[in-house]
């Protein structure tokens, strides 16, 4: 994984995400000074995969991200915070009266690595629960679960079954050959982690 993001920078990214969402309700964008406050110049330029997740009363309220490191971390946080709040097709756009009820989590991804496995048994033994984020692909179907999803789907078989369904594949597709699987790890920062 690339150089770790410092705790104070993670807190600055969380503040950035919240300010972007709040700014949308006010009809204004953030200025560059607020964006760079507390974030190193190196991190401002670094391209990383990043997801922004919103929870309300402990339940998912939106989650959008980019897996590949195609955007700078700051740009990814800004864009994905807005998308998670207002463009996640699973939820209605966030309402102003919900803003104080949500908590935000940012997940910064390592570069995905292709998993080599020869059968189902090897696939199950290679995955590390609560550590690995997993991407599955087959033809035009693709989906990912962040490592945090292991908290709800603790058994590897269950995790893979739900991931196949998310990708629009048969639930047991992971038991057959033909899936391309990548894994990655995350460094996460959440408003409920304290110090925010």
C-alpha positions in Angstrom: 0.0 0.0 0.0 1.2 3.5 -0.7 2.4 5.8 2.1 -0.2 5.8 4.8 -2.4 8.9 5.3 -1.8 10.5 8.6 -4.7 10.7 11.1 -4.8 14.5 10.9 -5.0 14.2 7.1 -7.8 11.7 7.4 -9.7 14.1 9.7 -9.2 16.9 7.2 -10.6 14.6 4.4 -13.6 13.9 6.5 -14.1 17.6 7.1 -13.8 18.2 3.4 -16.4 15.5 2.6 -18.9 17.0 5.1 -18.2 20.6 3.9 -18.8 19.5 0.3 -22.2 18.0 1.1 -23.2 21.0 3.3 -22.0 23.4 0.5 -24.3 21.7 -2.0 -27.3 22.7 0.2 -26.0 26.2 0.3 -25.3 26.3 -3.5 -21.6 27.0 -3.2 -18.3 25.2 -3.8 -15.4 25.1 -1.4 -12.5 27.4 -1.9 -9.0 26.1 -2.4 -7.8 27.2 1.1 -10.4 25.0 2.8 -9.6 22.1 0.6 -5.8 22.2 1.3 -6.2 23.0 5.1 -4.5 20.2 7.0 -3.6 18.1 4.0 0.0 17.8 2.8 1.0 18.9 -0.7 2.0 15.3 -1.5 -1.4 14.0 -0.6 -3.1 16.8 -2.6 -1.5 15.4 -5.7 -1.6 11.7 -5.0 -3.9 9.6 -7.1 -5.8 6.9 -5.0 -8.9 4.8 -5.2 -11.3 6.1 -2.6 -14.9 5.5 -1.4 -17.1 7.7 0.7 -19.7 6.0 2.8 -22.6 7.6 4.6 -24.5 6.0 7.5 -27.6 7.2 9.2 -28.5 5.6 12.6 -26.0 2.8 11.8 -27.6 2.0 8.5 -26.1 2.5 5.0 -27.3 5.8 3.5 -25.0 6.0 0.5 -21.7 4.7 -0.8 -19.9 5.7 -4.0 -16.2 5.5 -4.9 -13.6 4.7 -7.5 -11.6 1.6 -7.2 -8.7 2.5 -9.5 -6.3 5.4 -8.7 -7.6 7.7 -11.5 -8.2 10.8 -9.4 -6.3 12.7 -6.8 -7.4 11.7 -3.3 -8.9 15.1 -2.6 -10.8 15.2 -5.9 -12.1 11.7 -5.3 -13.3 12.6 -1.8 -15.0 15.7 -3.0 -16.8 14.0 -5.9 -17.6 10.8 -4.1 -19.0 12.6 -1.1 -21.5 14.4 -3.3 -22.3 11.3 -5.3 -22.9 9.3 -2.1 -25.2 12.0 -0.7 -27.1 12.8 -3.9 -26.5 10.2 -6.7 -26.5 6.8 -5.1 -29.4 5.1 -7.0 -30.3 2.9 -4.1 -31.4 5.9 -2.0 -33.3 9.2 -2.4 -31.0 12.2 -2.4 -30.0 13.3 1.0 -32.3 16.0 2.5 -31.0 18.9 4.5 -32.6 17.7 7.7 -30.6 14.5 7.4 -27.2 16.2 7.3 -26.8 16.3 11.0 -27.9 12.7 11.3 -25.3 11.1 9.0 -21.8 10.0 9.8 -19.2 9.8 7.1 -16.5 7.2 6.5 -13.7 7.5 4.0 -11.9 4.4 2.7 -8.6 4.9 0.9 -7.7 1.9 -1.3 -4.5 0.1 -2.1 -4.0 -0.8 -5.8 -6.1 -3.9 -6.5 -4.1 -7.1 -7.2 -5.3 -10.0 -9.2 -5.8 -13.2 -7.2 -4.5 -16.4 -8.8 -6.5 -19.4 -7.7 -7.2 -22.8 -9.2 -10.4 -23.9 -7.5 -13.0 -23.0 -4.9 -11.1 -24.3 -2.0 -8.0 -22.2 -2.8 -10.2 -19.1 -3.4 -11.8 -19.5 0.1 -8.4 -20.0 1.7 -6.8 -17.1 0.0 -9.3 -14.4 1.0 -8.6 -12.7 4.4 -11.9 -11.7 6.1 -12.1 -8.2 7.5 -8.8 -7.3 5.6 -9.5 -7.9 1.9 -11.8 -5.8 -0.2 -12.8 -7.9 -3.1 -13.6 -7.1 -6.8 -15.3 -9.8 -9.0 -15.6 -9.6 -12.7 -17.1 -11.7 -15.4 -17.7 -10.4 -18.9 -19.4 -7.0 -18.3 -20.5 -7.8 -14.8 -18.4 -6.2 -12.0 -18.9 -5.5 -8.3 -16.9 -4.8 -5.2 -17.3 -5.0 -1.4 -15.1 -3.0 0.8 -13.4 -4.9 3.7 -16.0 -3.3 6.1 -18.7 -5.4 4.5 -17.2 -8.5 6.3 -18.8 -7.1 9.5 -22.2 -7.9 8.1 -21.2 -11.0 6.0 -18.8 -12.8 8.2 -18.6 -16.1 6.3 -16.5 -16.1 3.2 -19.1 -18.1 1.3 -21.8 -15.7 2.2 -19.6 -12.7 1.4 -18.9 -14.1 -2.1 -22.6 -15.1 -2.7 -23.8 -11.5 -2.0 -21.0 -10.0 -4.1 -22.0 -12.2 -7.0 -25.6 -11.0 -6.6 -24.5 -7.4 -6.5 -22.7 -8.0 -9.8 -25.8 -9.3 -11.4 -24.5 -12.9 -11.5 -26.0 -16.1 -10.1 -25.5 -16.3 -6.4 -23.3 -19.4 -6.7 -21.2 -18.2 -9.6 -18.1 -17.9 -7.3 -18.2 -21.7 -7.0 -17.5 -22.1 -10.7 -14.4 -21.1 -12.6 -14.5 -18.0 -14.7 -14.5 -15.2 -12.2 -11.7 -12.7 -12.3 -11.0 -11.7 -8.7 -8.9 -8.8 -7.4 -8.3 -7.9 -3.8 -7.2 -4.7 -2.1 -6.9 -3.3 1.4 -8.1 0.0 2.8 -7.1 2.7 5.3 -10.4 4.1 6.7 -11.3 7.2 8.7 -14.7 7.7 10.2 -16.5 10.4 12.1 -17.5 7.9 14.7 -13.9 6.8 15.3 -13.4 9.7 17.7 -11.4 13.0 17.5 -13.7 14.5 14.8 
